Amino acid sequence: MTARIIDGKAIAAQLRARVAAEVQRLAREHNLTPGLAVVLVGENPASAVYVRSKAKQTEEAGMRSFDHRLPESVSESELLALVDTLNADPAVHGILVQLPLPPQIDSQKVLSAVDPAKDVDGFHPLNAGRLATGLPALTPCTPLGCVMLAKTVHASLAGMEAVVLGRSNIVGKPLIQLLLAENATVTVAHSKTRDLAEVVRRADLLFAAVGRPEMVRGAWIKPGAAVIDVGINRVAGADGKSRIVGDVAFAEAEQVAGAITPVPGGVGPMTIACLLVNTLRAACAIRGVPAPAL
Ligand code: GUN
């Protein structure tokens, strides 16, 4: 069997088109244009690529984009002052501080300083707690995109065996909560898990978010499983050029899985599309207009 390829690029484009249509409606009916502020500290090239792509897609969706660049040497108090300014700015409905931050800055302190109503990353402890307790919350974009992709394979995830590889605050932990909310049976595996292959073999739905290139082998995968690969790892190719691979050995896995996301072109494009969804939702909530179903 060869797996169906889950085309994250196309699914993300459809989602962005729905967001753009809603943005037009909000402008027409409520004189509201959602605004997203992105804060980039330093010169991390991967972060700079993400941030450019975010700004472009925000504008293409008809939203306002505010870019703030601070030097690598910025102090924590200067960054906190910028967050305060954005919290108070009525044109800004979403605030994203790109991670990682340099070592002189306490990331948790910065993430906790963002107004929870504008926390489009869903990283504020209040939003994490709301998600964990089943209250409406802004939810982290990558896990949100993962669940959306899984639901293109299975309309209902209820009762399915889901295995999440990885327990980060950005992906693994919120993903567990989102899958529980979908009534999946969730197992979490991580670097200390024994018999990882055996655990992975249970999964009808496998989410790999460990940041280890091609760690998950084809032989670990249950035949017919849906595989969502969150990994983005740069490795040296045989020709000496670098290439991007996921956390799953794709060529092996696609022989066994029922459906699988490619890397690139799977989860990656969904993250920014979900950021636009969160910005739209935040703008609606702040203005007190009903959020559209997307
Ligand atoms: N760095 C890598 N992924 C993310 C993300 O989803 N949000 C932020 N703010 N920084 C990141």
Boltz pocket constraint, residues with backbone or C-beta under 6 A from the ligand:
constraints:
  - pocket:
      binder: B
      contacts: [[A, 96], [A, 97], [A, 98], [A, 99], [A, 100], [A, 121], [A, 141], [A, 142], [A, 170], [A, 271]]
      max_distance: 6.0
